[in-house]
């Protein structure tokens, strides 16, 4: 009897790993990319869907829904989707929406129109704190927020027509893209899948978070983050293509399959030849990274990866493995991305260049799951593992396009400028860059043609050219509150290195200002011959600069200092500040040191408090991210004084 009970128990626990029997007759997977792929790597008749309008496949499916739409969005802003959801609700489709509390109202200019439209269409919404937003405007909060509500509800998926029993109606939309205005410009991949099995388990995941089988959510039964159970099936077949699907995070009892463990298993036990990844983030100290580094270090696999510049810089500044020289030697190539905006992908492809494809399926790993500890243990995530050579080849084409841009061989597509429009929304960047909102929430840099503004160095609290602060302040005040028009004579402004170079006119209450010429005439910039300019503009700009010099305007009052370097105010502080006693330094003082950010500074102080001070400077190597190489960089700035 005990053996029978044990068998039944093991069967129930393992049932989530049993393949789901196909129920729909027509099944397929379509993949979309919004950046430029390298089609020279395409298999015959297998070019990827690149440069795609990533929002349109989702809208088309919303418009085609007959019975139900269940949508989960970490960040929901794009009103093309909002209008489609509202229209679906008005034609009788049941629409349910789940969002992340942190991102629900973080940008009211973009989120409020969404909530107003959904509310007017009678659509309910619940977030991961358990707060319910009613169509009549009521906001019902739980007495206490749902557990672990500080974690991210990081899903981005939608399930269609599960309310109807016919499996031929079931579709799933998912991928790496947030449903925002910037999402289609960040480098992403999305998938549309017609398969009742996969749609069904994503529907199960939705149902746990909704807490009700009706159109009205039940916060008392809603479960997010660690309180969710595993779905009924993790292995499926779309026609003959095997697909594994998993949901994070781990539950409190660790009964759910671990996404990290499964990816690590595939790297260690399945990969025979190569692994390629695109990563918004890939923490160096997680099992996934350790497996990639170990196997490539032993020469067992070729490893190529591109990491978003913000995270790559973090790894470099903390002297972590992904940014070290050995990651670009021999069979390894790990680089920082050079995309038009964020490299937001979270994709990994295994053995897509294996020389015997008929004997070994390539695997594509894709979803909302960042390769990080938080994705594994805290956040709501989903991921697919697709065993198919053609799909992996499409992801390889996307990867090679990103790699080509990272190497500076090609450039990303970029938003177009309308030279007839007066732009009202913009923000002022450093070094004369004006970032203009060319599309909704897409701010893109425009540099002043024919103008060289004294710049500040991009280094950590470093130095700048003489008059940089004054010139940048003058430009900011000059355009403050104005409307801007961008042109380049009779031509479209030129584009290089992820920025436009152009003439800018500013319309104010007192008239129209030629911004480029004004900067020269006021002595806040010098003439630049960079890029093509009409001859009459060249003459006009040179005359304006000459008059400013003659009249000693602006920086020309001190011509001997022109193009000399001066310390920034922060750098001046550093001269008097260092070296610091490590046992007395504050968080703010520590952050003035190159290679130490605010997070590392806080960890140093926590360590100091816990251990009642540092006895030796070498103890800093016990701080995450500080190795021997970083310690040597820190020695000129720090000392430990002992009694």
FENVEN-V339864 format. One record per run of one state. SS is the DSSP state (~ for helix, > for strand, _ for the rest). FROM is the first residue (numbers start at 1). TO is the last residue. If there is no record, write none. Layout:
# FENVEN-V339864
((SS:FROM:TO) (SS:FROM:TO))
This chain:
# FENVEN-V339864
((_:1:1) (~:2:17) (_:18:18) (>:19:19) (_:20:27) (>:28:33) (_:34:38) (~:39:41) (_:42:55) (~:56:64) (_:65:67) (>:68:73) (_:74:75) (>:76:76) (_:77:78) (~:79:90) (_:91:93) (>:94:99) (_:100:100) (~:101:104) (_:105:107) (~:108:120) (_:121:123) (>:124:127) (_:128:131) (>:132:133) (_:134:138) (>:139:140) (_:141:152) (>:153:153) (_:154:155) (>:156:160) (_:161:166) (~:167:169) (_:170:170) (>:171:175) (_:176:178) (>:179:179) (_:180:186) (>:187:187) (_:188:188) (>:189:194) (_:195:195) (~:196:210) (_:211:224) (~:225:227) (_:228:234) (>:235:238) (_:239:240) (>:241:248) (_:249:258) (~:259:270) (_:271:273) (>:274:279) (_:280:281) (>:282:282) (_:283:286) (~:287:297) (_:298:301) (>:302:307) (_:308:308) (~:309:317) (_:318:320) (~:321:323) (_:324:324) (~:325:328) (_:329:331) (>:332:336) (_:337:342) (>:343:343) (_:344:345) (>:346:350) (_:351:356) (~:357:359) (_:360:362) (>:363:367) (_:368:370) (>:371:371) (_:372:372) (~:373:377) (_:378:379) (>:380:387) (_:388:388) (~:389:406) (_:407:422) (>:423:423) (_:424:425) (>:426:428) (_:429:433) (>:434:439) (_:440:441) (>:442:448) (_:449:450) (>:451:452) (_:453:455) (>:456:456) (_:457:462) (>:463:465) (_:466:467) (~:468:479) (_:480:482) (>:483:488) (_:489:490) (>:491:491) (_:492:493) (>:494:496) (_:497:498) (>:499:508) (_:509:510) (>:511:514) (~:515:521) (_:522:525) (>:526:527) (_:528:534) (~:535:550) (_:551:553) (~:554:561) (_:562:564) (>:565:567) (_:568:568) (~:569:577) (_:578:579) (>:580:581) (_:582:586) (~:587:590) (_:591:597) (~:598:610) (_:611:616) (~:617:622) (_:623:627) (~:628:637) (>:638:639) (_:640:643))
